[in-house]
Amino acid sequence: MATKTESIEIDSVTASALKTRAAERGVSVSQLVSELVPLAIDDPAIAELDRRWAEIESGKATVAHNDVERWLKTWGTADFKPWPGR
């Protein structure tokens, strides 16, 4: 039975990385991707990112970049404090 295939466009850097990784494992790129996709789909971290993105798209308030940057610059200093509300 013939398997139906489809082409998906990706950037050359990603294609090169996939080819290299597949070669290291001794499998085709399509085999490598078919092994990785279920991990990405079922990964709780991906689900959490999807949940957070949905909040952003729904208009829920986000933190301004400048505020995050200012807070990150305190890491490792005497001025560091946990993020407010956490």
matplotlib code that plots the C-alpha trace (Angstrom):
import matplotlib.pyplot as plt

x = [0.0, 1.4, 1.7, 0.4, 3.0, 2.9, 5.5, 6.0, 8.2, 10.8, 13.8, 17.2, 18.7, 15.9, 16.1, 19.9, 19.5, 16.8, 19.0, 22.0, 20.0, 18.4, 21.8, 23.2, 20.3, 20.4, 16.8, 15.2, 14.1, 10.4, 11.0, 12.7, 9.9, 7.2, 9.0, 9.3, 5.8, 3.9, 6.4, 5.7, 1.9, 1.7, 4.2, 2.7, 5.0, 3.5, 0.0, 1.0, 2.4, -0.8, -2.9, -0.8, -0.9, -4.7, -4.8, -2.7, -4.9, -8.1, -6.8, -5.7, -3.2, 0.5, 3.7, 5.4, 8.8, 10.6, 9.3, 10.5, 13.9, 14.3, 13.4, 15.8, 18.7, 18.3, 19.1, 22.2, 22.2, 21.3, 18.3, 16.7, 13.2, 10.8, 8.4, 5.5, 2.5, 4.5]
y = [0.0, 3.4, 6.0, 9.4, 12.1, 15.9, 18.6, 21.2, 24.2, 25.0, 27.3, 26.0, 26.1, 23.8, 21.5, 21.2, 20.5, 17.8, 16.1, 16.1, 14.7, 12.1, 11.0, 10.7, 8.4, 6.4, 7.3, 9.4, 12.9, 11.8, 9.1, 11.5, 14.0, 11.3, 10.4, 14.0, 15.3, 13.1, 14.4, 18.0, 17.5, 15.7, 17.8, 19.6, 22.6, 23.0, 22.9, 25.6, 27.8, 27.3, 28.3, 31.4, 32.4, 32.0, 34.4, 37.0, 36.7, 37.1, 40.5, 39.5, 42.0, 41.2, 42.6, 45.3, 44.4, 47.2, 46.0, 42.5, 43.8, 46.0, 43.0, 40.6, 43.1, 42.7, 39.0, 38.2, 41.6, 42.8, 44.5, 41.2, 40.4, 37.8, 38.9, 40.7, 38.5, 35.3]
z = [0.0, -1.0, 1.6, 0.7, 1.2, 1.4, 1.2, 3.9, 3.4, 6.1, 6.2, 5.1, 8.6, 10.0, 7.0, 7.5, 11.2, 10.5, 7.8, 10.2, 13.1, 10.9, 9.5, 13.0, 13.9, 10.7, 9.7, 7.0, 7.8, 7.5, 10.0, 12.4, 12.1, 12.6, 15.9, 17.1, 16.3, 18.9, 21.5, 20.6, 20.4, 23.8, 25.6, 28.6, 27.9, 24.5, 26.0, 28.5, 25.7, 23.7, 26.8, 27.4, 23.7, 23.8, 26.7, 24.8, 21.7, 23.8, 25.0, 28.5, 29.9, 29.3, 30.8, 29.0, 27.5, 29.3, 32.7, 32.0, 30.8, 33.9, 36.1, 34.3, 34.8, 38.5, 38.4, 40.4, 42.0, 45.5, 43.9, 42.7, 44.0, 42.8, 40.1, 41.6, 42.2, 42.0]

ax = plt.figure().add_subplot(projection="3d")
ax.plot(x, y, z, "-o")
ax.set_aspect("equal")
plt.show()
